[in-house]
């Protein structure tokens, strides 16, 4: 649950939280997770005290921003377009996943960093959520995939593509299309031709 959806928040507090999260999301995208908290408060149009009342530490803010990013990504996986064929839904989501990994990795690492470069339990929670969303899509597309393909295979290959291409979205999309050729069963490829 994101902080702006806590039950009982006053309307102005809820608006301030939403503005802080939106400003943080924008500035983190522009400047990275080390962006000055004062700048986030300024962009949100609130004072520093308001920022610290809602997010006492930088880690609290980063976790809230990244938690929303993960929720959006997983929602795209578990609520695909109704008319989209399952194999298309899987690869539409993989395109989003690759962009997510390529662009949100610094935020993910900052939000889940623990002492000694160890990940906090949040990292495992987020990994589990992503794996579950991908698993739903892989199972829906099962008949169109090679029989030996697993969810872990799909996520490992897609993550590798994201890390290899970085922020080059066009190249990443091209590689996801190539990945589709390798993972799809021969009959699924024949159906597309």
C-alpha positions as CSV (number, residue, x, y, z in Angstrom):
1,X,0.0,0.0,0.0
2,X,1.5,3.4,-0.9
3,X,1.5,6.1,1.7
4,X,-1.1,8.1,-0.2
5,X,-3.6,5.3,0.2
6,X,-3.4,4.9,4.0
7,X,-6.8,4.9,5.5
8,X,-7.6,8.0,7.6
9,X,-5.2,10.5,5.9
10,X,-6.7,13.9,5.8
11,X,-7.5,15.1,2.3
12,X,-4.7,17.7,2.3
13,X,-2.2,15.2,3.7
14,X,-3.1,12.7,1.0
15,X,-2.7,15.4,-1.7
16,X,0.7,16.4,-0.2
17,X,1.8,12.8,-0.3
18,X,0.7,12.3,-3.8
19,X,2.5,15.5,-4.9
20,X,5.7,14.5,-3.1
21,X,5.6,11.1,-4.8
22,X,5.0,12.6,-8.2
23,X,7.8,15.2,-7.7
24,X,10.1,12.5,-6.5
25,X,9.3,10.2,-9.4
26,X,10.0,13.0,-11.9
27,X,13.3,14.2,-10.2
28,X,14.6,10.7,-9.7
29,X,14.0,10.0,-13.4
30,X,15.8,13.2,-14.3
31,X,18.7,13.2,-11.7
32,X,18.8,9.7,-10.1
33,X,17.9,8.6,-6.6
34,X,20.5,10.9,-4.9
35,X,18.4,14.0,-5.9
36,X,18.2,16.6,-3.1
37,X,15.2,16.1,-0.9
38,X,14.8,19.9,-0.7
39,X,14.4,20.0,-4.5
40,X,11.7,17.3,-4.2
41,X,9.8,19.3,-1.6
42,X,10.2,22.5,-3.7
43,X,8.9,20.8,-6.9
44,X,6.0,19.4,-4.9
45,X,5.1,22.8,-3.6
46,X,5.5,21.9,0.1
47,X,7.9,22.7,2.8
48,X,10.7,20.4,4.0
49,X,8.8,19.7,7.2
50,X,5.9,18.3,5.2
51,X,8.3,16.1,3.3
52,X,9.9,14.7,6.5
53,X,6.5,14.3,8.2
54,X,5.4,12.0,5.3
55,X,8.8,10.4,4.6
56,X,11.2,10.7,7.6
57,X,14.2,9.3,5.6
58,X,15.4,9.3,2.0
59,X,15.0,5.5,2.1
60,X,11.3,5.8,3.1
61,X,10.7,8.1,0.1
62,X,12.6,5.8,-2.3
63,X,10.7,2.7,-1.1
64,X,7.4,4.5,-1.6
65,X,8.3,5.6,-5.2
66,X,9.7,2.2,-6.2
67,X,6.8,0.3,-4.5
68,X,4.4,2.2,-6.8
69,X,6.6,1.4,-9.9
70,X,6.5,-2.3,-9.0
71,X,2.8,-2.3,-8.5
72,X,2.2,-0.6,-11.9
73,X,4.5,-3.2,-13.6
74,X,2.9,-6.1,-12.0
75,X,-0.6,-4.8,-12.7
76,X,0.3,-4.6,-16.4
77,X,1.2,-8.3,-16.2
78,X,-1.8,-9.6,-14.3
79,X,-4.4,-7.4,-16.1
80,X,-3.4,-7.6,-19.8
81,X,-5.7,-6.4,-22.5
82,X,-8.6,-8.8,-22.8
83,X,-8.4,-9.3,-26.6
84,X,-4.7,-9.6,-26.9
85,X,-3.5,-13.2,-27.6
86,X,-1.6,-14.7,-24.6
87,X,1.8,-14.7,-26.4
88,X,1.4,-11.1,-27.5
89,X,0.4,-10.2,-23.9
90,X,3.6,-11.8,-22.6
91,X,5.8,-10.0,-25.0
92,X,4.0,-6.7,-24.5
93,X,4.7,-7.0,-20.8
94,X,8.3,-8.1,-21.4
95,X,8.9,-4.9,-23.4
96,X,7.7,-3.0,-20.3
97,X,9.8,-5.1,-18.0
98,X,12.9,-4.5,-20.1
99,X,12.4,-0.8,-20.0
100,X,11.6,-0.9,-16.3
101,X,14.9,-2.8,-15.5
102,X,16.9,-0.6,-17.8
103,X,15.6,2.7,-16.4
104,X,14.6,1.9,-12.8
105,X,17.6,-0.2,-11.7
106,X,19.4,2.7,-9.8
107,X,16.1,3.4,-7.9
108,X,15.6,-0.3,-7.2
109,X,19.1,-0.7,-5.8
110,X,18.9,2.5,-3.8
111,X,15.4,1.6,-2.4
112,X,16.5,-1.9,-1.4
113,X,20.0,-1.4,-0.2
114,X,20.9,-2.6,3.2
115,X,24.1,-2.6,5.2
116,X,27.1,-3.9,3.4
117,X,25.5,-3.8,0.0
118,X,23.0,-6.4,1.0
119,X,19.4,-6.2,-0.2
120,X,16.7,-5.7,2.3
121,X,13.7,-8.0,2.5
122,X,11.8,-5.6,0.2
123,X,14.1,-6.7,-2.7
124,X,12.9,-10.3,-2.3
125,X,9.3,-9.1,-1.9
126,X,9.5,-7.1,-5.2
127,X,11.3,-9.9,-7.0
128,X,8.6,-12.3,-5.9
129,X,5.8,-9.9,-7.2
130,X,7.5,-9.6,-10.6
131,X,8.1,-13.3,-10.9
132,X,4.4,-14.0,-10.0
133,X,3.2,-11.5,-12.6
134,X,5.5,-13.0,-15.3
135,X,4.4,-16.5,-14.2
136,X,0.8,-15.7,-14.9
137,X,1.7,-14.5,-18.4
138,X,4.0,-17.4,-19.2
139,X,1.3,-19.9,-18.1
140,X,-1.4,-18.2,-20.2
141,X,1.0,-18.4,-23.2
142,X,2.2,-21.9,-22.4
143,X,0.8,-23.5,-25.6
144,X,2.5,-21.0,-27.8
145,X,5.9,-21.4,-26.0
146,X,8.5,-24.0,-26.4
147,X,7.7,-26.7,-23.8
148,X,11.0,-26.3,-21.9
149,X,10.6,-22.5,-21.3
150,X,10.2,-21.5,-17.7
151,X,9.3,-18.2,-16.0
152,X,12.8,-18.0,-14.7
153,X,14.2,-18.5,-18.2
154,X,12.0,-15.6,-19.6
155,X,12.9,-13.2,-16.8
156,X,16.6,-14.0,-16.9
157,X,16.8,-13.5,-20.6
158,X,14.8,-10.3,-20.4
159,X,16.9,-8.9,-17.5
160,X,20.0,-9.7,-19.5
161,X,18.6,-7.7,-22.5
162,X,17.8,-4.8,-20.2
163,X,21.2,-4.7,-18.6
164,X,23.0,-5.1,-22.0
165,X,21.1,-2.3,-23.7
166,X,20.8,0.2,-20.9
167,X,18.5,3.1,-21.7
168,X,18.5,2.3,-25.5
169,X,14.8,1.5,-25.7
170,X,14.8,0.8,-29.5
171,X,17.6,-1.7,-29.2
172,X,15.9,-3.4,-26.2
173,X,12.6,-3.7,-28.1
174,X,14.5,-5.2,-31.1
175,X,16.1,-7.8,-28.8
176,X,12.8,-8.7,-27.2
177,X,11.4,-9.4,-30.6
178,X,14.4,-11.7,-31.3
179,X,13.8,-13.3,-27.9
180,X,10.3,-14.0,-28.9
181,X,11.5,-15.9,-32.0
182,X,13.6,-18.1,-29.7
183,X,11.0,-18.8,-27.1
184,X,7.9,-19.3,-29.2
185,X,7.1,-22.8,-30.3
186,X,7.4,-23.5,-34.0
187,X,3.7,-23.7,-34.4
188,X,3.2,-20.3,-32.8
189,X,5.7,-18.8,-35.3
190,X,3.9,-20.5,-38.2
191,X,0.6,-19.0,-36.9
192,X,2.1,-15.5,-37.0
193,X,3.4,-15.8,-40.6
